[in-house]
Each structure stands twice: as C-alpha cells, then as structure tokens.
Amino acid sequence: SICCSSSCKVYIMKLNIAYPATGCQKLLKIDDEKILSLFYDKRIGAEVPADRLGDEWKGYVVRISGGNDLQGFPMMQGVLTNIRVRLLFKDGMPNYTMKRKGVRKRKSVRGSQGLQTPLSPAVLVPRGSVRSGNSSTCPEKTMCDSTWCTDRCQRRRGGNQRPRHPRFSV
C-alpha cells in the first residue's frame, strides 16, 4: 500500500508462517524496512533466521516456500530469475492441471529469486532437527516452544479418499 504523501512508499509484506507438526498457521503483517530486508533477494527453499520478527521468534528459522507477486502470479521453483516469464506447461508440472489428455498450456509464472512479493508462505523450522525423527509422544511440544503452535493441534482434514474398509455400513 502507498501512504498519503507522494514522496514515501510503505510496502506491507504478509508472511504466513506454518508449523506442519500441529497444522497451525500465523499471519504476520510486516511494514518495517529492516525486517523486510531480511527476506529480499532470497530464493524459494532458503532458510532465514527469524530473530528480527520479534522476541518470541528468537532461535527459530523459517524456510521460504513460495509466494505471489502483486498481480497474483505464483512463484515457481527452478525458474532462476526475478521477473515474470511465460512457460509451456504439460501434465505433471506444478501450477498446472491438465483438462484434456496431451494438452499443453503457456502460463505466466514468477521466478524463484528475489523475494519481493506481498504474500510469502514460510514453514517454521523449529529448534532441534525436524529431520532427525524424534519419536516422543508429543513431538510438537519438544520442538516448538511458542504458544501459537502448541496450544492446539488441528486434526488432519479429509482422510482417506478410497478406504479399503469403509467405516460405515449401509
């Protein structure tokens, strides 16, 4: 958004931080240029220390997992530029669902470098190593100390689409 006077521009970035162990998310609106400079010129998959986001984020690391530009075009992993490009998509590629067999489509996507998008999803990489596979009774309590990611555990939605043994007999 742009402020009232014509000389100053204030950009607001929305940072959607998710914690996959519990399924919780938190949306942060950032308008401080010092904090925003932390995310500039980063690629998808880059891990950024979250210390500048506030006191509750000390010691945490967030991994950038995507984003959209101002017009809504998604960022795509593997496009090594910071501008919008038009790619020919086929079946099996991300950001494209094939309607008919063999049909390809040219779509616009944004490159994965130079993160200057208004909405950027990020995944919280907690203290300790998530990849080590801690098998305690409640792994999210040991890896994340913040209250927003441990105060509730959201159940997985959907379930099995084709169960081998139906739960309900008619």
CORCOR-V155618 format. One record per residue. RES is the residue in one letter. PHI is phi in radians with two decimals (999 if undefined). PSI is psi in whole degrees, -180 to 180 (none if undefined). BURIAL is b if it has 9 or more other ideal C-beta (glycine too) atoms within 8 Angstrom, else e. Layout:
RES|PHI|PSI|BURIAL, RES|PHI|PSI|BURIAL
This chain:
S|999|157|e, I|-1.98|137|e, C|-1.36|178|e, C|-1.10|-46|e, S|-1.37|154|e, S|-1.37|-13|e, S|-1.50|-29|e, C|-1.95|142|e, K|-2.13|129|e, V|-2.01|116|e, Y|-1.71|135|e, I|-1.96|124|b, M|-1.85|132|b, K|-1.70|127|b, L|-2.00|114|b, N|-1.71|105|b, I|-1.73|124|b, A|-1.97|148|b, Y|-2.11|100|b, P|-1.15|-23|e, A|-1.13|-35|b, T|-1.90|-15|b, G|1.47|11|b, C|-1.52|154|b, Q|-2.37|154|e, K|-2.42|132|e, L|-1.81|122|e, L|-1.95|134|b, K|-1.81|120|e, I|-2.04|127|b, D|-2.19|4|e, D|-1.46|128|e, E|-1.17|-30|e, K|-1.14|-41|e, I|-1.27|-39|b, L|-1.14|-32|b, S|-1.14|-20|e, L|-1.15|-32|b, F|-1.70|-10|b, Y|-1.22|148|b, D|1.00|34|e, K|-1.90|153|e, R|-1.78|168|e, I|-1.14|133|b, G|1.68|-8|b, A|-1.30|139|e, E|-1.74|128|b, V|-2.12|133|b, P|-1.17|137|e, A|-1.73|22|b, D|-1.13|-33|e, R|-1.33|-12|b, L|-1.29|-18|b, G|2.62|178|e, D|-1.22|-31|e, E|-1.28|-11|e, W|-1.79|10|b, K|-1.10|129|e, G|1.52|-5|e, Y|-1.66|158|b, V|-2.27|135|b, V|-1.96|143|b, R|-1.88|124|b, I|-1.25|128|b, S|-2.10|8|e, G|2.69|-159|b, G|2.76|172|b, N|-2.28|152|b, D|-1.55|-174|b, L|-1.11|-28|e, Q|-1.59|-3|e, G|1.69|8|e, F|-1.39|132|b, P|-1.36|153|b, M|-1.40|149|b, M|-2.27|130|b, Q|-1.14|134|e, G|1.74|-13|e, V|-1.60|103|b, L|-1.56|65|e, T|-2.65|171|e, N|-1.97|13|e, I|-1.98|177|e, R|-1.53|134|b, V|-2.25|159|b, R|-1.89|121|e, L|-2.03|153|b, L|-1.61|113|e, F|-1.68|146|b, K|-2.33|-179|e, D|-1.08|136|e, G|1.65|-8|e, M|-1.52|149|e, P|-1.18|158|e, N|1.19|18|e, Y|-2.59|131|b, T|-2.05|126|e, M|-1.40|128|e, K|-1.49|-41|e, R|-2.22|157|e, K|-1.18|131|e, G|1.44|0|e, V|-1.46|133|e, R|-1.98|156|e, K|-2.50|140|e, R|-1.62|122|e, K|-2.26|158|b, S|-1.64|133|e, V|-2.37|161|b, R|-1.75|146|b, G|-1.19|165|b, S|-1.59|-1|b, Q|-1.77|157|b, G|1.20|71|e, L|-1.25|100|b, Q|-2.33|43|e, T|-1.74|153|b, P|-1.28|-28|b, L|-2.23|121|b, S|-2.24|114|b, P|-1.30|143|b, A|-2.45|152|b, V|-1.96|133|b, L|-1.36|124|b, V|-1.77|106|b, P|-1.26|175|b, R|-1.10|150|e, G|1.41|-172|e, S|-1.98|126|e, V|-1.25|-33|e, R|-1.33|-9|e, S|-1.28|-22|e, G|1.39|49|e, N|-1.08|127|e, S|-1.97|60|e, S|-1.56|177|e, T|-1.19|-34|e, C|-2.35|86|e, P|-1.14|-28|b, E|-1.24|-24|b, K|-1.26|-33|e, T|-1.43|-25|e, M|-1.71|-20|b, C|-2.30|121|b, D|-1.63|-15|e, S|-1.21|146|b, T|-1.28|-31|e, W|-1.22|-24|e, C|-1.75|-7|b, T|-2.07|-8|b, D|-1.31|-22|e, R|-2.55|152|e, C|-2.10|114|e, Q|-1.47|134|e, R|-1.25|154|e, R|-1.25|128|e, R|-1.49|157|e, G|1.65|-76|e, G|1.56|-169|e, N|-1.30|131|e, Q|-1.35|-36|e, R|-2.23|80|e, P|-1.22|142|e, R|-1.26|-34|e, H|-2.10|102|e, P|-1.03|143|e, R|-1.33|-30|e, F|-2.02|133|e, S|-1.75|135|e, V|-1.79|none|e
